[in-house]
């Protein structure tokens, strides 16, 4: 098992920079998720680990070995793609054991192959399907076969490029749990690429958030959710995304208050923001409530979304739409009603509107 280290790694395709000076240390045995929107460079970063893309500049290491110029077959990695890429004419058993016979340097004897196939099949609940062909399996079962095929190699690093995207919602949830449990058992380093922040939050030891080829923030899922480093992270991590509104910092009795054209919100700290500074104030939907207080916003209810276990009240405050998360036993808001919104001061985030970076 080994970690992966990016040291100022850049990948350019002509005049387009897909990955820009990426520095990231993925520790041995970690489940690291590379998260970001389509086209942000996360899959390119994964393909550089695999050796499928040449590095333009910088240094990439797997364990203690620099692999910039090491061929893919010599990197001891296994990759699982969004598409299953199974051999349709082979049984599940033959598909799983194929990496052990295709690469001459990695070939093992028949008894060892059978043992590894059985172990991988048990780990992914495929024992009853070993003699079937891929066409006889469901989409979720085929993806598990692709995972088993990667497992039998016993690589130093697993690379997974949106492996759950082709599954329906129920299967995605089930397979997420299977992957987390598999990681616990194997303890192997996993680098997992996704644009789905729910996958990232529920699976990762740490998340690395990327936008336009640049690393925005790295941290444990809860830490990233609780203290986003900038407005991009605030808006990308969390469902619904963080509510944001432009305002100005004032101090009332020594305490920071963010005033807007439609009221104000109290904050527990202003950080580096000074009196009169323009800021973007952010607050998550669970930290807003409909009620009254010394600092409150005024808006009009535009919609009420019933989700069974909770409701989302959408309130227009000026040009912004703010979402308030409520339990279903709270008093129901009415569309068209004028309401006031109060935030928990300790959960109010302030960002610099010019740099978009957090200031408190």
N, C-alpha and C positions, 0 to 999 in steps of 0.2 A: 504493500500500500504506500501511496505517496501523495504529497500535496502538489499543487500547481501554482507557479508564481509568474505573474506578468510584471515586467519591469520596463515601464515607458514603452509599451508595445504599440506600434502604429501599423495600420494596414490601409494602403491607398490603392484605389483602382483608377489610374490616370489622375485626373484632377479632383476626384471624389475621395474624401477620407472617410472610410467606413468605421474605423476604430482609431481614436485619437489619443495617443500617449496614455494608454491604459496601464495603471499600476494596481495590482490586486494580488493578495496572497490568499490562496485557498489551502487551508491546513489539512494535514493528513486525516482521512476519515470523515471529513466534513460533507454535509449536504448543502452545497452552495447553489442558489438559484440566481441566474442572470435574468433580470426582469426589465422589460421596456416595451415600447410600442413597435409595431412592424417597421423594419428599416432602420432601427436604432444602432445596429452593429453587434447585437448579442450573439446571433448565429455565426457571424464572421469570427467573433472571438472564440467560439466553440470549435469552429473548423480549423482555426490556427492551432489549438491544442491537439487536434486530431492529425495535423499535418496536411490537411486538404487545401489550405491556403498558405502561401508564403508570407512571411513577416517582412514588412517594408523596413521597419527599424525597431530597435529595442531588443529585449532578451526574454525568452520564454523558457521556463524550467519545469520539468516534471521530476519531483524528488530533488536530488542533488545534481541532476544532469541537465545541461542546457540542450534543448532539442530544436533550436532554430533550423538546423540543416539535417535533422534525423528523419529518415523516411517514415511514413505512417506505420508500416508493418513492424518497425523496430521500436515503437513508442509504448507498447504494452498498454493500449487503451482499447475499450470496446464502446461502440457508438450505437445508439438506438434512435432511429429517425421517426418523423411523423408518419411516413408510410411504412408499412410492415416489412416490405421487401423480402417476403418469404419465397422459397422455391415451390411453385404450385404442384410440381410433379412428385415432390418428396413428402414423406410422412412427417408428422410433428417431430418424431424421434430423430429422423435424419436431418431435419432443419436445425434442431437444437445442437446436434453434434457436428454440424458442418464446419464450424471454425476449427475444430480439433483435427480435421483431416485435410482441410484446404491448404493450410499453411504448413509446409514441410518442417520448418524449424520448430513448430508448436505441436507437432503430431504426438499423440499419446497412444498407448496400446489399447486394445479393444476392451479389456476389463475396466481400465481407468475411464475410458470414454463412457461406458455404460453407467458406471458409478456417478460420474458428473451429471449425465443426462437425468438420471433418477433423482439426484439431489435437487437439480434446478426445477424439474417437473413438480416435485413435492412442494418446493418453496412457493411455486406459483399456481398450485392446484391444477396441474395439467396431466397428472398421472393417467387418468382415464381416457386421455385423448392422444396418447403417444402414437397410436397406429392409424390415426385419421390424417387426412390431407387438409391443407389450409382452407380449401373451398368448402369443407364441411364444418368449419368453425365460425363462431360469431366474431364481430370486430374486436370485442374485448379479449376473446380467447386468442385471436391472432396476434394482438399486441403483446399479450403475455408470452406467447411463443418467441416473439422478437426479443423480449427481455430475457427469457431463459437462454436464448442463443448467445446473448452477451455474457450472462453469468457464467456459463461453462468455461469460458476462457480464463476466468479468475484474473482479470486485469488489475493493473495498479489504479486505474481511473475509469469510471463509467462516464460517458458523455451522452446526454439525452437532449435531443432537439425537438421540443414540443411533442412528446410521444403520445399525449392524450387528446390531441386536437381532433382526431377523427372519431372519438367516442361520444356517445350521447351522455347527457348530464348524469344519469344514474351510474353508468359504467365509469365515468370520469371520477366520481366520488369513490367508488369501490376500488378502482385501480390506484388512486392517490393513497389510500390507506395501505394497500398492498406494497406500494413502493416504499413508504415510510417504514413499514415493518421489515421489509427486505433489507433496507439500509441498516436498521438496528441489528439484524442478524449478521450481515456480512461485514459491516464496519468499513467498507471501501469508500474512497472518495467519490462523490457524485457531483458532476457539474451539469445542471439542469437549466435549459433555456425555455422561457415561456413569456407570453404577453399577458397572461391571466394572473392578476394580482391575488385572486383567491387561492390558486395553486401555490403561489409563492408564500403566502402567509401561513398556509396549513402544512407545508412540507419542509420548508427550509430551516436549517440551523442558522444561516445568515442569508441575506438578500443583497445582491449588488444591482443597483438600479442604474440603467444606462439610457441616455438620450442623445441623439445626434453623435453617436460614437464616443461620447465622454461619460466617464463614471460620475454619477451624481451623489450617491450615498451608499455606504456599506454598513450593515448592522443586523442585529437580530430582528425578526419580523415585528415584535411588539415595540422595540425601540424606534424603528423606522416609522411605525404608525404614530407613536406618541410624540416624537420630536423630528418631523421632517426637516431636512437640511435646507430646502428651498421650495419655491412654489410649484415646481414641476413634480417633486416627490409628493407634496401635499395633495396635489390634484390627481396623481396617478395611483397612489396607494390608499385604499379605503373605498368602500361602497356603501352609500354614495360618497363621492369625493368630498374633501374638506370644503366647507362654505368659505368664501372669501369676499371681502368688501374693502373699498378704499376709504382711508380715514386719516386723521391727524392726531398726533399725540399731544395730550394736555395732562396736567397734573392737578388733581383736586385733593387737597389735604395731604399732599406728598405721594398720593397713589396715582398710577397712570390710568387715564381714561382715553379711549379712542373715540373721537367725535366724527360723525359722518353727517351727510345732509339729511339723514332720516333718523337721527337719534345717536346713541353712544353705547359702547361696551366697556366694561371695566376689565382691566388686566392686572394680574398679580405682580408683573414686573415688565419694565420697558426695555431692559437690556441696554444696548448701545444707543437706542433712540432717545432723542432729546426733545424738549418742549418745542412744539411747532413743526416737528418732522412729519413728512408724509410717509405713511406706511400702508401696507396691505394687511388687514387683520384677517386671521383665519380661525375658524372654530368648527369642530366636527359636529355632526348632526345630533349625536347623543349628549353633547354638552350645551345644547341650546334648549330652552323651554319657553313655552308660552306662559307669560306671567308679568308681574310688575316688579320694578326695582329702581334704585336711584340712577342706574344707567341701563337704558333699554332702547331697542330699535322698534320702529313702527313700520308695519307693512300690511299687505292685503293677502289673504289666503287665495291662492290660485288653484290648488288641487289638493286632494287628500287621497293617498294611495294606501289601500288596505292590503297587508301582506300576511294576514293570518295571525302570526305571533306578535306583530307590531304594525304601526301605521307610520307613514311618512307624510308630514304636512309641508307642502311647498308654499312658501311665502315670498311674494315679490316685495323687495325693499329697494326702492329706486330702480336701477337697471339690473340689479342682481336678483337671482332666484336662490333663496336659502331653504335648506331642507331641515326640518325638525323631526327627530325620531321620537316616537311616543309609544308607550305600552297601550294595548287595546283597551285597558280599563280606565285610561285617562279620558277626561272630558273631550268629546269630539269637536274639532273645529269645523266651521261651515265655510264653503267656498264663497268668496266675496266679502267675508268678515274682515274687519280691521283688527289686528292683534298687535301686542307688544312682545318682543323677544328679549330674553335675558340669558346671558352666557355665564358659565362657571369661570370666574377670573383666572383660576390656576390652569385652565385649559384653553386660554386665548393665546394664539400664536401671532407674532408680528414679523413681517418680511419687508425688506427694502424693495420698493417698487422699481428701482433702477437695476439693481443686481439680481433681484428675486431671492437673495439669500436671507436666511433667518437672522433676526437681530436680537431676539430674546430667548 
